[in-house]
Amino acid sequence: MLRARLLCLALALAAAARLSAADAPRPNILVILADDLGFSDLGCYGGEIATPNLDALAAGGLRFTQAYNTARCWPSRAAVTTGYYAQQVRRDILPGIPSGGGNRGIRPSWAPLVTEFLRPLGYRNYHSGKWHIDGKPLENGFDHSFDIGTGQNNFFKAPGNLIDGVPDVQTPDYYVTTAAASHAVRVLREHAEKFSGRPFFHYLCFTAPHFPLHAPAADIAKYEGKYARGWDVMSEERYARQQKAGLVTHPKPPFERDVGPPYAFPDDIVKLGPDEVNRPVPWATLTPSQQKFQAAKMAIHAAMVDRMDQEIGRVIAQLKAMGAFENTLILFASDNGASAEMMVRGDGHDQSAPMGSAKTFLCLGPGWSSASNTPFRRHKTWVHEGGISTPLIAHWPAGIKARGELRRTPTHLVDVVPTLLELTGATKPATIKGHAVPPAPGRSLVPAFAKDVTVPHDFLWWEHEGNRALRAGDWKLVALKNGGWELYDLAKDRGESNNLAAARPEKVRELEALWERQLEATKALALTDLPAGAADAAPKKGKRKAK
C-alpha cells in the first residue's frame, strides 16, 4: 500500500512538474554577434577598452573560455543560424561542391534558419545588422530586418542598407553601429506594444570592429594617446589580466613577426601611406611617426568596440523598460578573431582626411590584431586559436543562476541552435520538403548553464580556404593551407607553441583520419538537395573535374 501511495505521489509530482514547465513562459532570445572582435578586446576578457555593458552581462552570467567560431564571417553566420558546419550547408567552399560555395552557396532546403522552428511556437523574429546569409531576411522567417547589405565599406553611409527591404535614410550623423541598435530598439518597442504576450528572437549583428576603421570623433578622442606604448606592451598587459581572472593558464606565444596579412595587396599598402606597416614588428623598431599612426589606428578600433558596447546598453535598457530583461537569454560572441587583413575598398583612402573619418579606409593590421587576439596565435581566416577563438557571454537571470562564473567546456557556434531548441521546446521535423533532416553537429549548452561541465562533442572540425583543424578532447590537429599537420595538447598549450606532431605521429594519424572522414561526410551532405541545374556541375565518382 505504501509503495502504491509513493508511486501515485511520484506520478503526481512528475505531472505537476510537466504542467509547470508547460506553463512557464518561453524565454526571449537575443543573439549578438560582433565582427572581427579579438578574444581579448572586451574588458571582461582582459582588455582595456571600456565595455561596461558587456562586462555587466558577464558579471551577471557566464563567460566561456574555450568558445569557437569558424574563422570567417559568412561561415559563422551559417553555423549560428542553422546549427550545421557551413560546409555542410554549402555556405563555405569545398572542392567539387557545386552552387558556388563561399558566400554564394545556397543552403539545402533541409537547413532552414532557426527562425523557422521558433515561429510555430509563437516567436516573433527580428534581425538587425549584418546578414551575409543566402536569401533575404524576410524570406527566412524574420518579421522585421535592418540589413547592412552593400553598405559595409563605410560606417557613415546609409546607401546599401535596407529596412524591411526599403533603403535606409541618410542623416548627417549616420553611423551604422548606432543604426543597427536603433532598429533593434524600435522593433522591440513595437513588440512590447503589439505582441507583449509572445516571445521574441532577436538576431543583432554589428559590423564593428570590422574594417574600415571608422568611428565618431568623440569616441576616438576617449582613446587618444592610450596606445602610444604599442602592441607588445598591450598584449602583455592583457595577458596578465587574463591570468588574474582565470581565463587562461597556458604560456602566451610570442608574436609571429614574419606573419603578415592573409592576402597580399601591395598597391593598397602604398595607398595607406608611409607610416603603415604590414608585419607585427617590435614596437621599438618603428619610427616615431609610424608609432603615432599605428597608435591612432588602435584608438579607432577601441572606439568602435566602445560604441558597440554603448549601443548594446541601449538595447538592454529597452529590454528592461519592457519588462523582458529577466527572461531574455542573451548570447554574445564574435564571428572570427581580429583581422590582419590590409586593403583599400569602397571610396578609397584619403591620407589627408582625419583618421577614422568617412574618407579614410584603414585596417587594424597584423600588429594590433596579434595583440587583440591575445593569448593566441594567428588571425581571422586561419584556424589556429587566434582565428577561431571567441568570447562567449551567456546571461539569463530567470534561467542562469550563476553569477560571474567561468565555463571551460569547448563549445562552437553550431551549439547555439540546439541550445535554443532545448530551451524553447522547438523541434525539427524528420523531413523538410521531402528531404530527410540530417543530424547536426552541435550540442546544447543548457547543462553548462547550471554548472561547469563538459558539453560532449566527439570532435570539433574546421576547414577554411585550405586551412584545416580538428579538436578532439584536448588534442588539436591544425594545418595551414598546403602545410603539414601540427599537433598541440591544448590542456597545456592553447598558445600552440609546442608542436608535438613529430613526437606523436600515431596521434596525428588518428586525428587526421577523423578529419578526413568528416570531410567526406560533409561533402556527401553538401551534395544533397542541389539547386536546379547544379547536379550537372557535381563531380562524377572516381573522376576529377577539369579545372
ZAMARGU-4260 file (C-alpha; in steps of 0.2 Angstrom, whole numbers, plus 5000, padded with zeros to 4 digits):
<rodrens>
0) 5000/5000/5000 | 5014/5012/5005 | 5023/5008/4989 | 5007/5012/4979 | 5005/5028/4988
5) 5023/5033/4984 | 5021/5029/4966 | 5005/5039/4965 | 5014/5054/4973 | 5029/5052/4961
10) 5017/5052/4946 | 5008/5067/4953 | 5024/5077/4956 | 5030/5072/4939 | 5014/5078/4931
15) 5014/5094/4941 | 5032/5097/4935 | 5027/5095/4917 | 5012/5106/4919 | 5023/5119/4927
20) 5036/5118/4913 | 5022/5120/4900 | 5015/5135/4909 | 5032/5143/4911 | 5034/5157/4898
25) 5047/5153/4885 | 5062/5163/4886 | 5065/5178/4874 | 5082/5176/4865 | 5094/5190/4860
30) 5110/5183/4850 | 5123/5197/4847 | 5137/5195/4835 | 5152/5206/4834 | 5163/5206/4818
35) 5182/5204/4819 | 5182/5206/4838 | 5198/5199/4846 | 5197/5187/4860 | 5204/5200/4872
40) 5196/5216/4866 | 5182/5216/4880 | 5186/5222/4897 | 5179/5206/4904 | 5191/5196/4893
45) 5206/5206/4898 | 5205/5221/4888 | 5207/5239/4892 | 5193/5245/4881 | 5178/5252/4890
50) 5164/5239/4888 | 5154/5241/4904 | 5138/5234/4897 | 5145/5218/4891 | 5156/5217/4907
55) 5139/5218/4917 | 5132/5204/4907 | 5147/5193/4911 | 5146/5198/4929 | 5128/5193/4930
60) 5130/5177/4920 | 5144/5166/4912 | 5160/5168/4902 | 5165/5153/4891 | 5184/5152/4890
65) 5185/5139/4875 | 5172/5145/4863 | 5175/5144/4845 | 5169/5151/4828 | 5173/5147/4810
70) 5187/5160/4807 | 5177/5170/4794 | 5161/5180/4794 | 5149/5171/4782 | 5153/5153/4788
75) 5150/5159/4806 | 5133/5166/4802 | 5128/5149/4794 | 5134/5140/4809 | 5125/5151/4822
80) 5108/5151/4812 | 5107/5133/4806 | 5117/5123/4818 | 5127/5115/4805 | 5145/5117/4799
85) 5145/5130/4785 | 5152/5117/4773 | 5138/5105/4776 | 5125/5118/4770 | 5136/5125/4756
90) 5140/5141/4764 | 5159/5139/4763 | 5169/5132/4749 | 5174/5114/4747 | 5182/5107/4732
95) 5170/5099/4720 | 5154/5106/4728 | 5143/5115/4715 | 5132/5130/4718 | 5147/5142/4721
100) 5152/5139/4739 | 5159/5153/4749 | 5147/5167/4751 | 5137/5162/4736 | 5132/5145/4741
105) 5113/5141/4743 | 5108/5131/4758 | 5099/5114/4756 | 5080/5115/4759 | 5083/5104/4775
110) 5093/5118/4783 | 5082/5132/4786 | 5086/5145/4799 | 5082/5143/4817 | 5068/5156/4815
115) 5058/5143/4805 | 5057/5131/4821 | 5053/5146/4833 | 5039/5153/4823 | 5026/5139/4826
120) 5029/5142/4845 | 5023/5160/4843 | 5040/5168/4842 | 5042/5185/4833 | 5059/5185/4824
125) 5069/5201/4822 | 5086/5204/4813 | 5096/5220/4815 | 5113/5222/4806 | 5125/5211/4795
130) 5116/5197/4785 | 5129/5188/4775 | 5117/5173/4773 | 5109/5167/4757 | 5092/5173/4753
135) 5084/5188/4761 | 5079/5190/4780 | 5060/5192/4777 | 5060/5177/4767 | 5069/5167/4780
140) 5057/5168/4795 | 5061/5186/4801 | 5047/5198/4804 | 5057/5214/4803 | 5075/5217/4797
145) 5088/5230/4796 | 5100/5223/4783 | 5118/5230/4782 | 5120/5224/4764 | 5132/5233/4752
150) 5135/5247/4765 | 5149/5238/4775 | 5163/5248/4767 | 5158/5264/4775 | 5151/5266/4793
155) 5144/5283/4790 | 5134/5280/4774 | 5116/5273/4773 | 5116/5268/4754 | 5115/5249/4753
160) 5107/5247/4770 | 5089/5241/4770 | 5075/5242/4782 | 5062/5228/4778 | 5069/5229/4760
165) 5067/5248/4759 | 5083/5259/4758 | 5088/5267/4774 | 5088/5286/4775 | 5105/5295/4776
170) 5106/5308/4790 | 5121/5320/4794 | 5126/5309/4810 | 5123/5292/4802 | 5134/5278/4810
175) 5129/5260/4806 | 5133/5253/4823 | 5120/5266/4830 | 5108/5262/4816 | 5108/5244/4820
180) 5104/5247/4838 | 5091/5260/4835 | 5082/5247/4824 | 5083/5234/4837 | 5076/5246/4850
185) 5062/5251/4838 | 5056/5234/4834 | 5057/5228/4852 | 5047/5243/4857 | 5034/5238/4844
190) 5034/5221/4851 | 5030/5227/4868 | 5016/5237/4862 | 5008/5225/4850 | 5014/5207/4854
195) 5018/5208/4873 | 5010/5190/4875 | 5023/5182/4863 | 5041/5178/4865 | 5054/5185/4853
200) 5070/5180/4845 | 5082/5195/4840 | 5097/5192/4830 | 5108/5208/4832 | 5124/5208/4821
205) 5136/5223/4822 | 5149/5226/4809 | 5160/5233/4822 | 5175/5232/4823 | 5177/5226/4805
210) 5187/5237/4793 | 5187/5251/4788 | 5192/5259/4805 | 5178/5271/4806 | 5171/5279/4822
215) 5163/5295/4829 | 5177/5308/4833 | 5171/5310/4851 | 5173/5291/4854 | 5190/5291/4846
220) 5195/5306/4857 | 5192/5295/4873 | 5207/5284/4867 | 5219/5297/4861 | 5237/5293/4866
225) 5231/5277/4875 | 5241/5265/4864 | 5257/5275/4862 | 5266/5261/4871 | 5262/5249/4857
230) 5256/5232/4854 | 5269/5222/4863 | 5265/5231/4879 | 5246/5230/4877 | 5247/5211/4874
235) 5257/5208/4889 | 5245/5219/4900 | 5230/5210/4893 | 5238/5193/4896 | 5242/5197/4914
240) 5223/5202/4917 | 5218/5186/4909 | 5229/5176/4920 | 5222/5185/4935 | 5204/5182/4930
245) 5207/5164/4927 | 5203/5165/4909 | 5219/5157/4903 | 5233/5146/4911 | 5244/5142/4896
250) 5260/5152/4891 | 5257/5166/4879 | 5265/5163/4862 | 5277/5176/4855 | 5272/5187/4841
255) 5275/5179/4824 | 5285/5194/4817 | 5285/5187/4800 | 5267/5184/4798 | 5258/5197/4789
260) 5240/5199/4781 | 5232/5183/4774 | 5231/5191/4757 | 5244/5202/4748 | 5238/5219/4742
265) 5255/5228/4740 | 5247/5243/4730 | 5235/5246/4744 | 5249/5247/4757 | 5256/5261/4747
270) 5239/5270/4746 | 5239/5269/4765 | 5254/5280/4767 | 5272/5279/4773 | 5268/5275/4791
275) 5258/5259/4788 | 5267/5243/4792 | 5261/5225/4787 | 5271/5215/4800 | 5269/5214/4819
280) 5287/5220/4821 | 5294/5225/4838 | 5286/5242/4843 | 5303/5249/4847 | 5309/5247/4829
285) 5295/5259/4822 | 5299/5277/4819 | 5290/5290/4830 | 5279/5294/4815 | 5274/5276/4812
290) 5271/5274/4831 | 5259/5289/4831 | 5250/5282/4816 | 5248/5265/4822 | 5243/5270/4840
295) 5229/5281/4832 | 5223/5266/4822 | 5221/5256/4838 | 5212/5271/4846 | 5199/5270/4832
300) 5197/5251/4834 | 5194/5254/4853 | 5182/5267/4849 | 5172/5255/4838 | 5171/5242/4851
305) 5167/5256/4864 | 5152/5262/4853 | 5146/5245/4850 | 5145/5242/4869 | 5136/5258/4871
310) 5123/5253/4859 | 5121/5236/4867 | 5117/5246/4883 | 5103/5255/4874 | 5096/5238/4868
315) 5097/5231/4886 | 5089/5247/4893 | 5074/5244/4881 | 5073/5226/4887 | 5072/5232/4905
320) 5059/5245/4900 | 5048/5232/4893 | 5050/5220/4907 | 5058/5207/4896 | 5076/5208/4903
325) 5074/5194/4917 | 5068/5181/4904 | 5079/5185/4890 | 5093/5174/4886 | 5107/5185/4879
330) 5122/5177/4870 | 5136/5187/4864 | 5151/5181/4853 | 5162/5186/4838 | 5161/5179/4821
335) 5180/5177/4820 | 5196/5183/4828 | 5203/5200/4825 | 5209/5203/4807 | 5227/5205/4800
340) 5219/5210/4783 | 5225/5226/4775 | 5217/5233/4759 | 5208/5248/4752 | 5190/5246/4746
345) 5174/5257/4744 | 5178/5275/4741 | 5196/5273/4744 | 5208/5281/4756 | 5212/5300/4758
350) 5228/5301/4768 | 5224/5320/4772 | 5207/5316/4780 | 5206/5314/4799 | 5210/5296/4803
355) 5193/5286/4807 | 5183/5298/4796 | 5172/5293/4781 | 5185/5297/4768 | 5198/5285/4776
360) 5199/5266/4774 | 5211/5259/4787 | 5213/5241/4793 | 5219/5235/4810 | 5234/5226/4803
365) 5244/5211/4810 | 5252/5221/4824 | 5236/5226/4833 | 5227/5210/4828 | 5241/5200/4836
370) 5238/5210/4852 | 5219/5209/4851 | 5219/5190/4849 | 5230/5188/4865 | 5234/5175/4871
375) 5233/5165/4854 | 5242/5164/4838 | 5236/5170/4821 | 5221/5179/4815 | 5204/5179/4805
380) 5205/5166/4791 | 5217/5155/4800 | 5211/5141/4811 | 5224/5142/4824 | 5217/5148/4840
385) 5218/5166/4836 | 5207/5165/4821 | 5194/5154/4829 | 5193/5159/4847 | 5179/5170/4853
390) 5172/5177/4869 | 5156/5170/4873 | 5144/5178/4886 | 5128/5170/4892 | 5116/5180/4903
395) 5098/5175/4908 | 5093/5180/4925 | 5077/5169/4925 | 5087/5153/4919 | 5105/5155/4924
400) 5108/5156/4942 | 5127/5158/4942 | 5134/5175/4943 | 5151/5179/4936 | 5157/5161/4933
405) 5168/5154/4920 | 5164/5139/4909 | 5179/5129/4902 | 5170/5117/4891 | 5175/5118/4872
410) 5160/5125/4863 | 5156/5131/4845 | 5144/5142/4836 | 5135/5126/4830 | 5129/5124/4848
415) 5118/5139/4848 | 5104/5131/4838 | 5102/5115/4849 | 5103/5126/4864 | 5088/5137/4858
420) 5079/5122/4853 | 5080/5114/4870 | 5076/5130/4879 | 5061/5134/4869 | 5054/5116/4866
425) 5055/5118/4847 | 5058/5103/4837 | 5064/5099/4820 | 5053/5088/4809 | 5060/5072/4802
430) 5059/5079/4784 | 5058/5096/4776 | 5051/5097/4758 | 5053/5079/4756 | 5071/5078/4761
435) 5077/5070/4777 | 5084/5082/4790 | 5102/5075/4795 | 5109/5076/4812 | 5118/5092/4816
440) 5135/5093/4824 | 5130/5105/4838 | 5126/5101/4856 | 5115/5110/4869 | 5124/5121/4881
445) 5110/5120/4893 | 5119/5108/4905 | 5134/5121/4906 | 5122/5135/4911 | 5119/5126/4928
450) 5137/5121/4931 | 5155/5119/4924 | 5153/5103/4915 | 5160/5097/4898 | 5147/5098/4884
455) 5151/5081/4875 | 5157/5083/4857 | 5165/5069/4848 | 5176/5082/4840 | 5175/5100/4833
460) 5180/5102/4814 | 5186/5116/4804 | 5191/5120/4785 | 5193/5137/4778 | 5202/5141/4762
465) 5213/5126/4764 | 5217/5130/4782 | 5210/5115/4792 | 5209/5109/4810 | 5201/5096/4822
470) 5199/5096/4841 | 5195/5080/4850 | 5196/5082/4869 | 5211/5092/4872 | 5221/5087/4857
475) 5221/5099/4842 | 5227/5095/4824 | 5229/5110/4813 | 5237/5115/4797 | 5240/5130/4786
480) 5234/5129/4768 | 5246/5117/4759 | 5256/5115/4775 | 5259/5099/4786 | 5249/5094/4801
485) 5254/5102/4818 | 5248/5094/4834 | 5245/5103/4851 | 5240/5097/4868 | 5228/5112/4872
490) 5226/5107/4890 | 5244/5114/4892 | 5247/5124/4876 | 5232/5133/4869 | 5245/5146/4863
495) 5250/5132/4851 | 5269/5135/4854 | 5275/5117/4856 | 5271/5106/4840 | 5270/5088/4845
500) 5267/5081/4828 | 5285/5073/4826 | 5284/5066/4844 | 5266/5059/4842 | 5264/5053/4824
505) 5251/5040/4829 | 5240/5054/4837 | 5242/5064/4821 | 5237/5049/4810 | 5222/5046/4822
510) 5216/5064/4821 | 5219/5065/4803 | 5208/5050/4799 | 5194/5059/4809 | 5196/5075/4799
515) 5196/5066/4783 | 5181/5056/4787 | 5172/5072/4792 | 5177/5080/4776 | 5170/5066/4766
520) 5154/5065/4776 | 5152/5084/4774 | 5154/5083/4755 | 5141/5070/4754 | 5129/5081/4764
525) 5133/5096/4754 | 5129/5087/4738 | 5111/5083/4744 | 5096/5093/4738 | 5106/5103/4725
530) 5098/5118/4717 | 5091/5116/4699 | 5105/5113/4687 | 5118/5111/4699 | 5119/5092/4698
535) 5127/5093/4681 | 5142/5103/4689 | 5144/5089/4703 | 5160/5079/4700 | 5157/5061/4695
540) 5163/5047/4707 | 5181/5042/4703 | 5184/5057/4691 | 5192/5074/4694 | 5183/5089/4687
545) 5193/5099/4675 | 5200/5115/4681
</rodrens>
